[in-house]
Amino acid sequence: MKTASETLIADLIERTRQHLNEVEKFKTLTLKELNWRSAHNSWSILECIEHLNLYGDFYLPEIAKRISASKHGPAEFFKSGIIGNYFAEGMLPKEKLNKMKTFRDKNPLGSKLDISTLDRFIDQQKKTLELLDKARHKDLTKIKTAISITKLLKLRLGDTFRVVIYHNQRHLMQAAKVLAGQKKTNLATA
């Protein structure tokens, strides 16, 4: 995939703003609603968000470090790498979400979570917006970042942003489905 760098950044900023708005709406729910699960082994809304926080804890400092250390100025176009594009496209939510195995250290199932989980995600999204703005002045293709699953692989900065933001989108869709399932269950028992 090859696209204008500014077009990619504008798209990622818009997605991130949507994610912020979605999570702000979750703040109107009760703690009971936020922790509700459809089954003992499925995630609650807060567990979906905490999963994203755990990834943000790795990626946001990594992205910030690579942007600040880079001497590569802006480039008009971003060219995705084969592996980075594969990872990013695989993260995009589909109508029926394909299940993916979660690494144990990123699985929040059974964690004791509260409203601060949402606040943490909101703070991370604000940081993401700052980093996207800084990335406007950098080469999204030449800057490489580490990834959370292996030290042997690095992704282009543009691909890393896409993976992280598409992953957020995927799990926010999952959280919305949890809420819809909860409302459906409440109606059936009323």
Phi, psi and chi 1 to 4 in degrees:
 res  aa     phi    psi   chi1   chi2   chi3   chi4
   1 MET       -  132.7  173.4 -165.7   96.3      -
   2 LYS  -127.3  130.4 -177.0  178.0  177.5 -179.3
   3 THR  -147.9  159.5 -172.4      -      -      -
   4 ALA   -63.7  132.7      -      -      -      -
   5 SER   -55.0  -44.6  -64.3      -      -      -
   6 GLU   -65.8  -34.5 -174.0   52.7   39.6      -
   7 THR   -64.8  -43.9  -60.1      -      -      -
   8 LEU   -63.1  -48.3  175.1   62.7      -      -
   9 ILE   -62.2  -42.3  -71.6  174.0      -      -
  10 ALA   -60.9  -41.4      -      -      -      -
  11 ASP   -63.9  -44.3  174.3   66.4      -      -
  12 LEU   -67.8  -35.3  -64.1  173.1      -      -
  13 ILE   -64.1  -44.8  -73.4  171.4      -      -
  14 GLU   -62.2  -43.5  179.2   57.3   28.9      -
  15 ARG   -61.7  -43.0  -71.5  173.6 -166.4 -100.2
  16 THR   -64.6  -39.9  -57.9      -      -      -
  17 ARG   -63.4  -39.9  -74.6 -172.7  177.0  138.9
  18 GLN   -62.0  -41.0  -72.7  172.8    4.8      -
  19 HIS   -62.8  -42.1  -59.3  162.2      -      -
  20 LEU   -59.0  -46.6  -94.9  166.8      -      -
  21 ASN   -63.1  -40.8  -68.9  -23.2      -      -
  22 GLU   -62.6  -44.8  -71.2  171.8   42.9      -
  23 VAL   -72.1  -32.9  171.9      -      -      -
  24 GLU   -58.6  -38.1  -74.9  -73.0   -7.9      -
  25 LYS   -66.6  -34.2  -71.2  177.1 -170.2  168.3
  26 PHE   -62.3  -25.3  -71.1  147.6      -      -
  27 LYS   -66.9  -12.6  -70.4 -178.5   79.7  169.3
  28 THR   -84.4   -8.6   65.0      -      -      -
  29 LEU   -84.2  157.7  -59.0  172.8      -      -
  30 THR   -76.9  163.4   66.4      -      -      -
  31 LEU   -61.6  -36.7 -155.3   49.1      -      -
  32 LYS   -62.1  -44.4 -177.0  178.2  177.7 -176.8
  33 GLU   -65.4  -40.0  -69.7  169.0  -44.9      -
  34 LEU   -67.7  -27.7  -69.9  167.9      -      -
  35 ASN   -99.7    0.7  -79.8  -58.4      -      -
  36 TRP   -67.1  138.6 -178.3   86.8      -      -
  37 ARG  -125.6  146.4  -72.0 -166.3 -151.5  130.4
  38 SER   -77.7  -22.8   61.7      -      -      -
  39 ALA  -152.8  161.6      -      -      -      -
  40 HIS   -62.5  -25.7   77.2  -76.4      -      -
  41 ASN  -106.0   10.4   62.1  -17.1      -      -
  42 SER  -102.6  160.3   63.0      -      -      -
  43 TRP   -87.2  147.9  -72.8   -8.3      -      -
  44 SER   -83.1  175.7   67.5      -      -      -
  45 ILE   -58.9  -47.4  -67.8  169.6      -      -
  46 LEU   -63.9  -35.2  -74.9 -179.8      -      -
  47 GLU   -68.0  -36.8  -72.2  167.2  -24.8      -
  48 CYS   -59.7  -44.5  -69.6      -      -      -
  49 ILE   -70.5  -40.0  -55.7  -57.0      -      -
  50 GLU   -63.1  -37.7  179.5   63.0    8.9      -
  51 HIS   -56.7  -43.5  171.7   70.7      -      -
  52 LEU   -67.6  -37.4  -61.8  176.9      -      -
  53 ASN   -60.9  -41.2  -72.2  -21.1      -      -
  54 LEU   -63.0  -38.5  -66.3  170.3      -      -
  55 TYR   -71.3  -40.0  -85.1   97.1      -      -
  56 GLY   -60.0  -35.3      -      -      -      -
  57 ASP   -59.7  -31.2  -71.3  -15.3      -      -
  58 PHE   -85.7  -52.1  172.9   82.6      -      -
  59 TYR   -73.6  -38.2  -78.7  103.8      -      -
  60 LEU   -64.4  -46.1  -65.0  178.2      -      -
  61 PRO   -64.1  -35.9  -21.1   30.9      -      -
  62 GLU   -64.0  -46.6  172.7   65.2   11.2      -
  63 ILE   -63.0  -46.2  -69.8  168.1      -      -
  64 ALA   -58.9  -44.3      -      -      -      -
  65 LYS   -62.0  -45.4  179.6  173.1   77.0  173.1
  66 ARG   -68.9  -37.6  -58.9  -58.9  176.0  165.4
  67 ILE   -65.6  -46.3  -73.7  173.6      -      -
  68 SER   -69.6  -27.6   67.4      -      -      -
  69 ALA   -84.3  -14.4      -      -      -      -
  70 SER   -78.6  140.5  174.6      -      -      -
  71 LYS  -104.6    1.4  -57.1 -151.1 -175.3  -35.6
  72 HIS   -78.3  118.3  -62.0  -69.1      -      -
  73 GLY   -73.6 -177.7      -      -      -      -
  74 PRO   -66.4  150.9   23.1  -30.3      -      -
  75 ALA  -123.9  144.8      -      -      -      -
  76 GLU   -63.9  -36.6 -175.1  177.3   -4.0      -
  77 PHE  -120.7  151.5  -68.7   98.1      -      -
  78 PHE  -111.6  130.9  166.1   67.8      -      -
  79 LYS  -115.4  116.4 -174.5  169.1  179.1  -10.6
  80 SER   -68.6  147.5 -176.8      -      -      -
  81 GLY   -82.8  159.8      -      -      -      -
  82 ILE   -60.5  -50.0  -66.6  169.4      -      -
  83 ILE   -70.1  -43.3  -66.5  170.7      -      -
  84 GLY   -60.7  -42.4      -      -      -      -
  85 ASN   -65.7  -39.3 -166.8   54.7      -      -
  86 TYR   -61.0  -47.8  173.1   78.8      -      -
  87 PHE   -62.2  -45.9  -76.6  159.9      -      -
  88 ALA   -63.3  -49.2      -      -      -      -
  89 GLU   -62.7  -35.0  -66.4  -67.3  -35.7      -
  90 GLY   -67.8  -23.5      -      -      -      -
  91 MET   -81.9  -26.0  -75.9  -62.8  156.5      -
  92 LEU   -57.5  132.2  -83.1  172.0      -      -
  93 PRO   -68.3  144.1   16.2  -20.4      -      -
  94 LYS  -113.0  169.6  -69.2  146.5 -174.5   76.6
  95 GLU   -52.2  -50.1 -167.8   58.2   40.8      -
  96 LYS  -107.8  109.7 -179.1  171.8  174.7    7.7
  97 LEU   -61.7  126.2  -79.0  178.9      -      -
  98 ASN   -78.4  132.7   52.1  -37.4      -      -
  99 LYS   -71.3  142.2  -67.5 -125.6  178.3 -161.2
 100 MET  -128.7  143.1  -67.3 -177.9  160.9      -
 101 LYS   -72.4  134.6 -173.0   97.5  169.6  119.5
 102 THR  -101.1  136.6  -60.2      -      -      -
 103 PHE   -64.3  143.1  -69.1   96.1      -      -
 104 ARG   -54.2  -42.0 -169.6  175.4  -49.7  145.5
 105 ASP   -72.7   -7.5   68.0  -31.7      -      -
 106 LYS  -113.1    9.3  -56.8  -68.4 -170.0  -87.0
 107 ASN  -100.2  110.8 -171.4  -17.4      -      -
 108 PRO   -88.3    6.1   33.5  -36.3      -      -
 109 LEU   -51.8  125.6 -172.9   66.4      -      -
 110 GLY    84.7    0.7      -      -      -      -
 111 SER   -69.9  148.9  -60.6      -      -      -
 112 LYS   -87.3  108.3 -174.2  162.8  174.8   48.6
 113 LEU  -122.9  152.3  -57.7  169.5      -      -
 114 ASP  -139.5 -167.5   58.0   31.6      -      -
 115 ILE   -59.3  -24.5 -161.4   78.8      -      -
 116 SER   -62.2  -23.2   66.6      -      -      -
 117 THR   -61.7  -42.0  -57.8      -      -      -
 118 LEU   -68.3  -42.0  -59.7  179.0      -      -
 119 ASP   -61.1  -40.8  -66.7  -28.8      -      -
 120 ARG   -62.8  -42.6 -167.7  163.1  139.9 -132.6
 121 PHE   -63.1  -43.7 -179.8   81.2      -      -
 122 ILE   -60.2  -44.1  -70.8  165.9      -      -
 123 ASP   -60.8  -41.0  -71.4  -15.8      -      -
 124 GLN   -64.4  -36.8  -74.2 -172.5   -1.4      -
 125 GLN   -70.0  -34.8  -62.1  -38.6  -69.8      -
 126 LYS   -64.4  -39.5  -70.4  175.7 -179.2  174.9
 127 LYS   -65.5  -39.8  178.9   67.8  175.5  170.3
 128 THR   -59.8  -43.3  -59.8      -      -      -
 129 LEU   -61.8  -40.8  -70.3  170.6      -      -
 130 GLU   -61.9  -43.9  -70.3  172.4   18.6      -
 131 LEU   -67.6  -37.8  -68.9  169.6      -      -
 132 LEU   -63.5  -38.5  -75.7  164.5      -      -
 133 ASP   -65.1  -42.6 -167.9   50.0      -      -
 134 LYS   -65.1  -34.5  -72.5  179.6 -178.7  179.6
 135 ALA   -66.4  -18.8      -      -      -      -
 136 ARG   -59.3  -25.0  -75.4 -171.6  154.6  113.2
 137 HIS  -102.3   16.1  -50.2  -71.0      -      -
 138 LYS  -130.9  164.8  -61.4  -65.8 -178.9  177.2
 139 ASP   -87.5  108.8 -171.0  -35.3      -      -
 140 LEU   -68.4  -17.6  -59.1  176.1      -      -
 141 THR   -90.0  -41.6  -55.9      -      -      -
 142 LYS   -79.3  -29.5  -72.6 -173.1  179.1  170.8
 143 ILE   -76.7  130.7  -62.1  172.2      -      -
 144 LYS  -115.1  145.1  -53.9  -76.0 -167.2  -69.1
 145 THR  -125.3  151.9   66.1      -      -      -
 146 ALA   -71.5  161.8      -      -      -      -
 147 ILE  -120.7  160.7   63.3  171.3      -      -
 148 SER   -73.8  -21.6   63.8      -      -      -
 149 ILE   -91.5  -19.8   58.1  174.8      -      -
 150 THR  -159.5  147.7  178.8      -      -      -
 151 LYS   -86.3   -6.9  -66.6 -179.6 -177.3 -159.1
 152 LEU   -82.6  -10.0  -57.8  174.5      -      -
 153 LEU  -126.3  140.9 -166.2   59.9      -      -
 154 LYS  -127.2  146.3  -66.0 -155.8 -178.1  -56.7
 155 LEU  -113.1  155.0  -64.5 -177.2      -      -
 156 ARG   -67.0  146.3  -65.1  170.2 -177.4 -174.7
 157 LEU   -53.6  -44.4  178.8   60.2      -      -
 158 GLY   -59.8  -39.9      -      -      -      -
 159 ASP   -68.7  -38.7  -75.0  -30.0      -      -
 160 THR   -62.1  -46.0  -57.7      -      -      -
 161 PHE   -57.5  -44.8  -86.8  123.9      -      -
 162 ARG   -62.1  -45.4  -69.9  171.6   65.4 -140.7
 163 VAL   -59.8  -49.5  166.7      -      -      -
 164 VAL   -63.5  -46.9  170.6      -      -      -
 165 ILE   -73.5  -38.3  -67.5  166.9      -      -
 166 TYR   -67.1  -35.6  -65.3  174.1      -      -
 167 HIS   -63.6  -42.0 -177.1 -116.7      -      -
 168 ASN   -58.7  -46.6  -71.6  -11.5      -      -
 169 GLN   -59.3  -42.8 -173.9  174.7  -22.5      -
 170 ARG   -58.8  -48.6  170.5 -172.1 -165.7   83.5
 171 HIS   -80.0  -22.6  -73.1  -70.7      -      -
 172 LEU   -70.5  -33.6  -73.0  171.2      -      -
 173 MET   -65.0  -40.9  178.6 -176.1  -91.2      -
 174 GLN   -61.3  -44.2  179.3 -174.9    5.7      -
 175 ALA   -63.0  -39.0      -      -      -      -
 176 ALA   -63.9  -36.4      -      -      -      -
 177 LYS   -69.1  -34.5  -74.2 -176.2  177.6 -173.2
 178 VAL   -61.4  -46.1  170.3      -      -      -
 179 LEU   -62.7  -43.9 -178.1   58.9      -      -
 180 ALA   -62.5  -40.7      -      -      -      -
 181 GLY   -64.8  -37.2      -      -      -      -
 182 GLN   -65.3  -44.5 -177.7 -179.3  143.8      -
 183 LYS   -64.9  -39.6  -73.5 -179.4  178.5  179.1
 184 LYS   -63.9  -43.2 -169.9  174.5  177.3 -178.4
 185 THR   -63.7  -43.1  -60.2      -      -      -
 186 ASN   -62.8  -38.3  -70.5  -15.8      -      -
 187 LEU   -67.6  -39.3  -76.2  174.7      -      -
 188 ALA   -67.6  -30.7      -      -      -      -
 189 THR   -92.2   -7.5   58.6      -      -      -
 190 ALA   -78.3      -      -      -      -      -
